[in-house]
């Protein structure tokens, strides 16, 4: 094994995986190959087609590379004998429209990335093939470990009638943990303490709005940031509602163990009533209902907002308020709090929503699994080249048509950085943790470029967001979604309509509609398909095979 590693180090240390000197003997050439079946090379090479969104901004920073011809496509061809081809490449809405047409017409590539509803449709139409045995046979131990980090949920959601019909493009639910980001310079200026209850949050918001925390003599500050997209990971209402015990976008279990939808429970009504009062008293931007994250973020950048709920990367949104030296804003992530003062549950909605399906007629379905194996190997395996294939520091991992990643990688990086911080020993820092530690050290050094490390310190520092996440874990506060199976027939038919109905009702209540509007919404939700959805997901839970 040591000899294989040495050969790999020699052959794989350059930017692109190229063949070693052609004068090697046949035995030496065999020794440089990956021994695992899931990383074996096709000879002769095969083609594998995809469609994808473009990466225009990234390509500007990578001269000599294109979406169709780059370090990843070359790596896959050299190491696996897989030639990546794209039927077409489009941006944003045009990509989604064109994908919809392709799915409707049946003109799909060899591998297509779809959502849960599209996966069910392709399965029912017999357009894609089962991958149960393919994944079991060809996935490497690293791939199986990474894709199972959140349990069976992602695979349950891709399993239809007992058959694995796609490989889940797993996404990290734990990264959805909410924190309360607060301007601590405003807290200190007004003589306030961090919140322990939701009453404290409301009091702080009121003070930030009315007590001139920026000391400019003008009534121009707001307590809490919101956007029109109520479930946004930053500046959404999810964390606020959790303080009232609500999980407004999740299937949760009631006292009897039955699945119910959190968006129609009385706890959500209580949270909306509080938000309505905050809006009425000017603590929330009057125009939030017309603003996306970028537009609302301008109020943060201009130093006019004091709090928002958001995930760990909220630090980089907050950092916009530090570009003007005159503001000198200081922010910190705090745990979300509850009405009672007890430690609340932190809702973690199921976050795997895309799947990689293989066309029925394609002869080498295992090629998809091999791509995923190599992507993980070159970024987190024994032959990883992080600064070549993941971050240069450009996010070159996006060039790959498949991008699996360890779902706990950011938390693990924090833990490595924390150990190095306590012991002074940085020798055990792995690639990503090493880069993060370096950014934090730049901030601590206080040089001219210190601000480049501020957001990293606020997320990964000793009082950063991940230190709060560790508190959540220690106190068993994380609450994962209770239903992760494939969408039922009514979910496919009605979910989008019901979600839009919910967003409209919630937004209107915050803007001032009578709170009784919530009860009318809940009744309409049930009538328009919600009761049937509830019955179906409960039946699915009962009948699900182990």
FENFENBEL-V375173 format. One record per helix or strand. SS is the DSSP state (hx for helix, st for strand). FROM is the first residue (numbers start at 1). TO is the last residue. Records with the same first field share a line. If there is no record, write none. Layout:
SS = FROM-TO ; FROM-TO
//
This chain:
hx = 2-12 ; 26-31 ; 37-39 ; 56-60 ; 71-80 ; 92-105 ; 116-124 ; 132-138 ; 141-147 ; 153-157 ; 174-176 ; 184-189 ; 198-210 ; 238-242 ; 262-264 ; 266-280 ; 288-290 ; 293-301 ; 314-322 ; 366-380 ; 386-389 ; 396-399 ; 409-423 ; 431-445 ; 450-460 ; 465-474 ; 489-510 ; 517-543
st = 46-53 ; 82-90 ; 111-115 ; 128-128 ; 159-160 ; 163-164 ; 167-168 ; 179-183 ; 197-197 ; 222-222 ; 224-224 ; 234-234 ; 251-253 ; 259-261 ; 284-284 ; 305-305 ; 307-310 ; 331-334 ; 338-338 ; 346-348 ; 354-359 ; 478-480
//
